[in-house]
Amino acid sequence: MNRYLLVLSLLTAPLFLSAQQGYSIYKGTVTDRETNETLPYVHIAWSGSQYGTVANEEGAFQIKIPDSNMGDTMVFSFMGYEPYYLPATKKLPQNKKLRIALAPATQELSMIEVSPVDAKKVVQATIKNIPKNYTKRPFLVKGFFRESGIREDTGREFLFAEGVILTHKNQHGDIDRGDYVSLLKGYRKKLQYDLRVDGQTYQLPQVTQGAYIGVRLDIVRDPGFFLSKKRYRDYEYEYERTDILNGKQIYVIRFYPKEGSKQAWLKGLLFVEKEQYAVVKASYEYTKSARAYYNKSEAADILKLQQRKFEAAYFQYKGKWFLKNARIKTKYTESWTSVPLAINMDFIATAVETNIKLDNDKQNIKLDTKNIIPYNRAFAFNERLEKAGDGFWGSDNILERLQQPNDKTEMQNIDSTLFSINIKTTPALPANEKEPAAKTPKPVPQVFLLPEQSPFEKKMENYYLNYLPEKVFVHTDKNIYAGGETIWMAIYLMDGRSHRPGTYSNLVRVELHNAGDEVVAQQNLLSEDGHTSGQFDLPADIVPGEYQLTAFTNYQRNSGDEILFKKTIRIIGGLKESGGVEIEAPVSSAPFSRKKKEKVRLRFFPEGGDCLNGHLCKMALIAENASGRPMQINAVLRDGEGQEVNEIKTGKNGMGSFIYLPVKGKEFYATIEGLGKAYDIPPALDEGFHLGLQHLKQEVRLSLKTNRPKGLAGARITVHLRGRVLIDQALSN
């Protein structure tokens, strides 16, 4: 199997901040603003960048900010809470600690969907979207790893190791991914890796390869996890609730093994971002059957597995999702003594580098192979120290240590019932200052139900779950070309719902059609992260006229030609000998002149789609010449008896509008002085609806009119944006 190999180059330099570089340290604790309880594993990042860290299980954090990044903003984000924005504007005193109080998110009930969701379809859509939500190219992750082991009955540590590591991620989708980890710095605490009970010493087996947790728990890249087309059928799925993260709705899906399945060993929760169908978090554990299977192995002769829990969380950078932190909590009992043991492993990503130079030649690998950690090495860090201070870590961000080694806190699944998409910034308070009391505290609802989805909402949700629409847009350097010139194109491939780059497809076909709909030029272009480029070199003797540029993916063709990208390209000039027809150069958008005897085409567009008899109507129009160029005109609107009703004018862009009152049985037309031609106005409806929009400074005002005898009774209005239903309600008079 050919595999891209990573070559470390100057492109990866931002990952490695020099220990000599100046930096500031921000320390503190993240708490719930209302209860003052600490919040575990809160994500902390520089806004819009690939750098950051994570608070520990007790909510304590420490982040080192290089002097070059002072002035940037740190973002604290946690499921079910409003994001918190903290500008890093000055250095803090060494003993100064911040208390970051996150406010539980609040949101109008009508904006949150808690109605039934087809959990299986959500998982299917998530699997389909993995190629576009997670990069296919190799990348590097700089991170921090910690592993600790304690006797739960006495609290004595028998294992503690931590270090800064570099994880090399190969191409997504390979069964043998070849991901590996190299050591940058780390140490193992001087502890006795054994048990001492009643004067006897019991040796412990080396049960961990924890430095690879960032590989093992990157679940979207793991073919052995159930997020694959083959494995997901082994599980059952249930919709649990809808949560909120950074203003985005998150589907929470419960999964567990299907009855009779012999390949399913996990149960837990999957958190899926509704708009992109991207996994943002997974919290799961071994089933009872999985533990029983493990305890039949040779390893169980010494350690009996009692519990193993996993958690993985992701963050978004440049439209793609990357593993942010992962942890494993395992509980054993020693077989001879029944002593309870707990081993915890934590990994946090502190930087991601996607701009990696690739090479297919194995001879070009420029890695210090002696620092690569073998996958089967139990202890990643051989250096034995009592402890490591800031001097050891330099400018590297690390996970704060817990205050008490014997921490028995269980892994938490936060279940928030209040949500918000409104970003509010709360000033950070020093630890010794109290949060001001709220003036009018709001009651916190514990349980609420929303109305069931309307038929339209169900159809819309089903469409986006099953069809995953894509959009293609082609930007050309101009719209009019001469024979012998080159059409330069930039092609953008986007998700049809979020308009973010990258989709399920990565191959775009671009075609140039003549007036007879024959393909005269075509290209297949490979899209990298939603973008590619191409060109058509036009022959010097190409037949002039209007051509159509069409672009699409094979997946789009399943939905019909009407959704394909189409653009009119005009080609002038050409040779009569080759069948071409000489035409005039395009006319500029100068004011219309009777002396030129130009041909004018008027196109009318009623606001809202139709005008209604008996109601004032706004009519838009476009004036063009024979070459399709905009024209600036002065015209008159007349009724069927020739009486002047209103003036009509267009600007240099050829566009204008006018207002008139349609009357049943009466015709209207427009005339341009000197042309002697009448342009019929589209007829109004005797019975129907008219939808109008008015753009104001702070709002968009919607108006709905009807001339039906029963008025608005029985009508329904729906406002939606790329699948998100904003308004859907029945109307009355």
N, C-alpha and C positions, 0 to 999 in steps of 0.2 A: 504494500500500500504506500503510495506517495504521500508524503506529509510535509506541510510547510514547517520549516524549522526557524526558530526565532534567533535573530541576530541583534544583540544589544548594540545600540548606536547612540549618537548624541540625541536622538529623538526621545530616549527614555530619561534624559537628564532631569526633567522636572520631578520624577519620582524620588530622587535622592537629594534631599536637602542637606547641605553641608553642615556638619556639627559645629563648624566655626561661624556659621551664619547667625546673625542676631535674631532673636525671637522673643515673643512675650508669651507668658503662661496665663491662661484663664482657667481658674478652678471654681468648682461650685457643685450644687446639687439641683436636680430637676424634681419639682414636686407638682402635685395637683393643687391648683389655685384655690379650690373650695375646701378640700379636706386636709391639705398640707401633707398628704401621704407621698412618699417618694415614688417616682416612676422609673421602672427598670428599662434598660436598653433603649433609651431615647437616641434617635439618630441626630448627629450634629455635623453640619457640613458648611463649607463656604458656599454662598449662594451661587448656583450655576456652574460650579466647578466639580472636578473629580476628587477633591481632597476632603477629608473629614475624619470623624471618629464616632464612638458610641459610648454612652454612659453605661456604668456597670449595673449590676443587679440591684444595688441600693440607690441608684439614681445619681451617684457621684461621677463627675467627669473632670477631665483635664485635657485641654487642647492647647497645643503650641502653635503660635501664629508667627511665621517669619516676618521680619520687619518689612519685607517687600509687599506683604499682604495686609499690613495695617491699613485700616480704612475700609476693608471689605466687611461684608455682613455675614454673620453666622446664623444658620437656620436650624432651629430645634423642631423636630417633627416626631409625632407619636400617634398611633392609631386612636381615633376617637377624640382627638384634641386639636385645637387651633394651632397652626404653626407659630413659632415665636422667632422674631427677627432681632438679633442683637448686633449692632454695629461695633466692630473692634476698632475704636478710635484712639485709644490710649493704653499705655502700659499700666497694669494694676500693681499695687504694692504686693510684695511677696506673700504676706499673710492675709491678703484680702480674698474672700470667697464670695461668690455670687449665689443667690437663690433664684433660679429660673422657675417662675410659677406659670405652668401651662393651664390655660382655661379650657374646660370641657367645651367641645364644639356645640353650637346652637344653630338650629336651622328650622325654617318653617316646615311643618309636617308635610305640606303639599309638595315639597321639593324632594322628599326622600321616598324611595320606592321600597316598601316592605311587603308588597303583594307577592303572590306565589311566583317563583322563578323555576324554570326547568334546569335543575342543577347539572344533569348529565350533558345538556346542550352547552352549558357554560364551560364545562371541562373540555368538551369537543372543540369548541371555539378557541379555548386557551391553547390546546395542542396545535391547532392549525396556525395559530399566530406566533408560535415559538420562533420560527425562522425570521420573522420581521421584528419581533420585540427584543431579541437577544442576538448580538452580533455573531456572524458566522466566521469572522476573521480572528486569528490569534491575537491575544492581548496579554498584558502583564498586570498583576495585582500586587501592590505592596501592602503588607498587612502585619498585624500583631497577633500572636498566638500565646495562649496560656493554658496550662494543664495542671490540675491540682487533685490530690487524693487525700482523704481523711478517714479516720475511724469515727463512725458516727456515734459510737457509745462513749468515747472519751474526747473526741475532737482533735486527736493528735494527727498532725500532718505526716504522711509518709511519702508524698510526692509533691513537688512544686517546680515547674519549669515554665519559662516564658522567653519570647524572643521576637525579633523582627524578621519576617520571611518574605520572599518574593515567589509568587505563584505564577508559573508559566502556563497559560491556557492555550491549548491547541484548538483546531477548528471545531466548531460546534457540530455535533451530529455524528462524529466518528465513534464507533463502538470502542475501539482502542484509541482513546483520545491522546494518550501520551502526555497528559498534564503532569508536571513535576514541580517540586518545591526546592528552592535553594535558600540557604541560610545567610542572612546578612549579619546578625548579631543575636546572642542569646546566652542563657545560663540555666543551670539546674541547681536548685538549692541543696545544701549539704544535709541530706536526710537519710535515714535508714529505710530502705525499701523492703520492709518485712513487717511481720506481726509478732509481738511479744506478749504471751498470755501464760500466766502462772509459771513464770520462769522458763518457758519454752519459746524458742524462736521458730517461726513458720515463714518460709520463703514464699514470696508472691510471684506469680507468673507475669511476664511482660506482655500486657494485654492491649497496649495502645500503639497506634501510629498517628497520633493526634495532629502532627504538623500538616497532615493532608486533609484536615477537616474542611478547608476551603475548597477542596476538590470533591470530596465525598458528598458534601451537603449542597453543592451547586446543582439542585435537583433538576432544573430545566435542561442541563447538559448530561444528565445521567440516564442512559438508556435503561438501567435497571429499575429506576423509579417508575411510578405508574403513569407519569405524563408522557406517554408514548402511545402510538396507535395500537400497539399490540397489548400493552399491559393494562390500559385503563379499563378494559372490559372485565378485569378480575375484581372490580370494586363496585360498590353501590354508592350513590351520591344523594345527599339531601341538602336542600337550601336551608341555611341556618338563620341568616339575617343579612342586613346591609349595614356596613359601617362606613366611616369616613376617614380618609388620610389625605392631608394637604388639599382639602376641598374636593377630592375625587371620591365618587361612590365606589365602595369595595364590596363585592359579593363574598360572603363567607359561606363556604361549602364544606359540609361534613362528609368525610369518606370513611369507609370501612370495608373489609373483605366481603365479597359476594359469597353466599352460602355454597359450600362445595368447592370453592377455589383452593387450589393447592399452591398457588404462586403468590398469594397476597398475604403479607406479613405486617401491614401497617394500618393504623387508624388515626384520625385526627382532623384538622381543619386546614383548608386551603383558602387563601385570601386572594381574590382575583379583581384587578382594577376593571371596572365595568366598561370604560370607553375603549380601551385597547385590548381587553382580555389578556392582560399580563399578570403573571404571578408576582405579587409583591411580598408575600409571606407564606410560610407553611409551618404549622405546629403539629407534630405527630409523635407517635410512639409505637413500640413493638406491641403486637397483640399477645394474648396469652398463649396462643399456638406457637408464635415465633419464639417466645421465651422458652417454652417446653422443648422446641426443636434445638435451640442453643444448648440447653442443659443436658441434652443427650450426647453432646460432643465431648472430646477429650479435655477441652479447656474447662469444662464444668467439674472435672475431678477435683479442682482446687477452688474455683470460684463459681458459685451458683448465681445466675442472673436473676435479679428480682424486678428490675425496671430499667428501661432505656428510653429517654425522651429526646426529641430532636426539635430544633427550630432554625429556620433559615429566613432571612429577610433581604429584600432587594432595594436598590435605589436607582433612579433614572439619571442618565447623563447622555446628552446629545441624542435624545430620542431612543436610546437603548437602555436595557435594564441589566444591572450587574449585581452580583452578590455583595451585600454590605456587611452582614455579620451572620455568624452561625454558632450554634452551641449544642453540645451533647451532655446530658446528665444521665449517669449510669449508677445503679445501685446493685451491689453484690452482697452475698454472705459467704464468708470463708467456710469451705466444706467441713473442715475438721473442728473448728472452734465456734462456728456460727456467728463470728464477729461481723457486724454490718459495716460495709465499706461504701464510700461514695467517690466516684471519679468524675470530675467536671472538666470539659474542654470548651474554650471560647476562642473564636476567631473574629477579628474585625478588619475590614478593608479600609486602609487609610489613604490610598491613592490608586487610581486606575489609569493605565496608559494604553490607548488604542492605536496610536500612530506608530506602528512597529514596522521596521524594515524586514521584509521576508526574503528568503532564499531557499531554493530547492536543493542546493548542493550541501551535503552534510559536512564537507570540508570547510565551509564558511561559518560554522558555529563558533561564536566568540564568547564562550561561557567558561567561568572558572569551575570546572567539573568537580573539583575537590569539595566545593561547598554545596553540591546537590545532596539533598537528604534522601537516602534510599527509602523506598515505600515501605519496606519491612523493618526499618529501624525503630525499635520501641521508644528510645529516648533520642529526641532530635538534637539536644544541646548537651555537649559533653563537658563544657566549662562548668566547674563547681564553684559557686559563690554562696555566701550567706545571704546576701541581698544585693540589689542593684539600684543605685540612685539615679538622679537626673543626669549626672555626669556620664553614666554608662549609656543612657539612651540618647543623649544629645538632643537634636531637634525632632526625633521621631515621636509620633503620637502613640500612646499606649493606653490600655484599659486600666482604669484605676483599680487598685486592690480593694477587696472587701474589708470592712473594719473588723469583722469577727471571722476567723478562719472556719469556725464551726457553724456555717450558715446553712440552715435547713430549709430555706425558702424554696417552695415548689415553683416550677416554671408556670408563668401566668398567661392566661388568654384574656386580654382586656375586653370587656363586654360593655361598650358605651351605649347609652340610650339617647344622648343629645349630640347633634351634629351641626356643622357649619361649613359654609363655603366662603364666608366673609373673613378676610385676613385682618386681624387686629394686632397691633404691636403694643406690648406691655413693657414698660421700662424694667430693666433688671434691678433687683434690690440687693444690697449687701446682706450677708447672712444675719447680721444683728438687727436689721430693721424689719418691722412688721408690715404685712400687706394691709393697705387701707381697707376698711370694711365697705362692702357694697352698699349703696344707698337704698336700692330697692331690689332685694334678692328675689330671684324668680324660682318658683317651685320646680322641682326636678321630677318629671314623669318617669315612672319605672317601666311601664309597659304601654305601648300604644299600637294601634292597628290602623292602617290606611285603607281607603276604598280599593276594591279590586281593580285591576287594570281594565281600561276600556277595550273594546274590540280592536280599535285602531292601534292602541299601545301594544297589544299582544301581537298584532300583525307586524308592527314595526320592529319589535324586539325579536320576533321569530326571523324576520328578514336578515337582521344584522348577525344573529347567531348562526344562521345556516348558510348565508351567501357571501359574507365577508367582502363587501364591495370594495373595488379598487378604482383609483382615478389616475389618469395619465394627462399630463400637460406638456405641450411642446412650445418652447419659446424660440422663435426664429429671429435672425438679425434684422430682417425687414419683411415686408409683405409683397413687394413688387420686385421682380427680377427680370433681367434680360438674358437671352440665350448666351451660353458660355460662362455665366456666373455660377457661384456656389451658394447653395442654401445651407447656412450654418445653423445647427439646432442644439439646444439644451433641453433634455428630456427629464421630467420629474415624475416619479412613481410614488403615489401617496395612498395611504389608507383612506377609504371612502368615508369613514365616519369621523376620524379625528383630524384628517388632513396632515398627519405627520408623515415624514418620509419613510419609505420602506413598506413593503407589503408581503403577502404570501408568495407572490411571483417575483422573479428577478430578471425576466427576459421580456423586452419590449420590442414589438415589431412596428416599424414606421413605413408607410407606403405613400407614394405620390400617384394620384389618379388624374387622368385627363377628363375632358368633357364627356367622353363616352364611357366613363367609369372603368377604363382599362388601367391596369397598374403599369406605369412607365418606369418606376424606380422603387426599390425596397431595401430595407436593412433590418437585421435582427441585432439588437444591442443589449449587452449585459449591464444590468443596473447594479451599482455598488452603493448600498445604504440609501436607495431611493433616488439616485441621480446617475445620469449618463449623458453622453453627447454623441453627435453624428453629423453627417453632411451628405448632400446630394450635389454632384457636379453636373450641371445642366449642359446638354449638347448645344453647340452654337446654332444648329439648325432646328432646334426644338420648335414645334408648332406653337405659336402664341395663343393665349387665351386664359381662361380661368381653370386652375387645377385645384384639387382638394388634397390636403395633407391629412392623413389618417394615422393615428397611433393607438395601439391597444396591446393588452396581454392576452394570452390564450385563455386565461381564466375569464376575462371580460366577455369573450365571445359567447359564453354560455347564456348571457343575459340579453343578447340582441345588439344590433348595430347602433341603436339610438343612444347608447351610453358611451360609445367610443369617442375619443377626441377627434374633432374634425376642424380644419382651418382652411379657408380659401386663400390660395396663393395665385397672384396674377403674374403672368409671364408676357412681356412685350417684345416686339421685334420678331425676328425669324425670317426665313427665306421662302419666297413664293414657290421656288423650284421644288421645295420639299413638302409642299402642301400647306404651307403657312399662309396666314392672312395678315397683311399689314394693317396695323391699327394706330390710332393717335396716341401720343404720350398722354399720361393721366393729367386731367385738368386740376389745377390747384383749387383750394377752397375759397377763392375770391368771390365777391358778391355776384349774383346772377346778372347777366347782361343780355338784353333782348337782341343786340347786334350779333352776338355769337351764335344765336339759335341753338343753344345747347339743349339736349334732351334731359329732362328732369324726371326722376322717379320719387314718388312720395309713399312712405310706408307709415301706417297709423297703428297706434297701440293704446287701446282703452285702459285706463287705470283699473286694476283689479280683474282684467280679462274681458269684461263686458260693460257696456253702458245700459242704463235702465230708462225706459220711457217714463217721463214724469219726474225724473231726478237729475239735478245738475251732475255733469260728468266732466272729468278731466281727461283730455285726449292728448297723448304724446305723439310726436312724428319725427321722422328722419327724412331729410332731403339728400338725394344722391344724383350724380351725373351718370352717364352711360358707362363710365369706367369704375363705378362704385365709390367714387370719391365724394366726401361731404360737400354740400353746397349751402351758401348763405342766401336765403330767399325772403321775399315779402309776398304774402298771399292774402286772400280774403276767403272767409267762410260764408257760404250763402245757403239759404233754404231752397226748397223746391220751386218757389216762385221767383227766385233770383234776387231776393232781398238780402242785403248785407247783414250778417249776424255778428261777426267778430273778425278781428285782424289776426293773422298768423305770421309769425316770424321765426326764423331759425338762426342760430349763431354760426360761428366759423366751423364748429364741429358738426354742423348739419342738423342739430337737434333743437327741438322747440316743443311748446305745448300750448293748448288753449282750452277754455271752458265754454260749454254750451249746454242748452236744455233740450234733450231729445223729446220729441212729441210723437205719439203714435200716429202712423199714417203719413208722416211728413219726412221727406228725404232731405239730406244735406250733402253739400259738395264744396270743394275748395278750388279756387282758380288762381293762376299766376299770371299777372298782367303781361300781355304780349304773346302768350303761348296759345291761347284759344283752346285750351284743353281743360276738361272738368275731371277732378279727382274725387271719386265717391267716398263718403265717410262710411265706415262700417255701420250697419243697422243696429239699433238698440233693441233690447229684449222687452217683450210685452210683459214677461213675468220672470223674475230671477233674483239674484243677489249681486250686490256690488260691495267690494272690499276696498277700503281706502287706508292709506298710511300717511301720517304726518310726523315728520322728524322735528322734535323740539330739542332744547338744549340738554335736558336731563331725562328725556323719555321719548319713546315712540308711541304715538297715539293711534289707536286702531279704531276705524269706524266701519260699521256694517249697515247697509241699507237694503231694503227689499221693496218691490211693488206687488208682492203676492197678496191675494185677498186675505189669507190667514196670517200674514205678517211673518214674524220669526218663529212662530210656534212649530215645534218639530225639527228645527234646525240645530246644528251642532258646529261649534267652532274649535279648530285644532291648530295650535302653533307648535311647530317642531323644528329643531335644528340638527341636521345630520343624525336623525334617529332619536334624539333626546326630546321627549314631549314636554313642552313648557306649559302649554295651556290646552286643556281638553274638557270642554263642558257643554252641556245642553243649554239652549237659549229659549227664551220665552218673550212674550210681548210686554 
